[in-house]
Amino acid sequence: MEQLMYQFLYFPEDKSGYIPAAFEFLLMLILCTVVFIIFRKISKKQEIKSKEIEARILADKKDTGNHQNI
């Protein structure tokens, strides 16, 4: 039974087989980092816009509340 489980583990004698896998891993790591940074920048811009909209809505409510009390 153990022989069947270890059959899928393959460690090549020639270690140059690891080079393409390492290169692909490094490339994917860099791409994931770039995408993460882009998402954070977009999220920050959306946060600033939403705070501006919120402030404008609160200012409008405050102005309308003052006009109704007069």
C-alpha positions in Angstrom: 0.0 0.0 0.0 2.8 2.4 0.9 4.5 1.8 -2.4 1.4 3.0 -4.2 1.3 6.2 -2.2 4.9 7.0 -2.9 4.6 6.2 -6.5 3.4 9.8 -7.3 6.4 11.4 -5.6 9.1 11.9 -8.2 12.5 13.4 -7.4 14.6 13.6 -10.6 18.2 12.7 -10.6 18.9 15.7 -12.8 18.1 18.7 -10.7 17.8 20.9 -13.8 14.2 19.7 -14.0 13.5 22.1 -11.1 14.5 25.2 -13.0 11.3 25.6 -15.0 9.1 25.0 -12.0 11.1 27.5 -9.9 10.9 30.1 -12.8 7.1 29.6 -13.1 6.7 29.9 -9.3 8.7 33.1 -9.2 6.7 34.5 -12.2 3.4 33.7 -10.5 4.5 35.1 -7.2 5.5 38.4 -8.9 2.2 38.5 -10.8 0.1 37.8 -7.7 2.0 40.6 -5.9 1.4 43.1 -8.7 -2.3 42.2 -8.8 -2.6 42.6 -5.1 -0.9 46.0 -5.2 -3.3 47.1 -8.0 -6.3 45.9 -6.0 -5.2 47.9 -3.0 -4.7 51.1 -5.0 -8.1 50.7 -6.6 -9.7 50.0 -3.2 -8.0 53.1 -1.7 -9.4 55.3 -4.5 -12.9 53.9 -4.0 -12.6 54.5 -0.3 -11.7 58.1 -0.8 -14.6 58.6 -3.3 -17.1 56.9 -0.9 -16.0 59.2 2.0 -16.4 62.2 -0.3 -19.9 61.1 -1.2 -20.8 60.4 2.4 -19.6 63.8 3.5 -21.6 65.4 0.7 -24.7 63.5 1.7 -24.3 64.4 5.4 -23.8 68.0 4.5 -27.0 68.0 2.4 -28.9 66.4 5.2 -27.6 69.0 7.6 -28.6 71.8 5.3 -32.1 70.4 4.7 -32.5 69.8 8.4 -31.7 73.5 9.1 -34.1 74.8 6.4 -36.9 72.7 7.9 -36.4 74.0 11.4 -36.6 77.7 10.2 
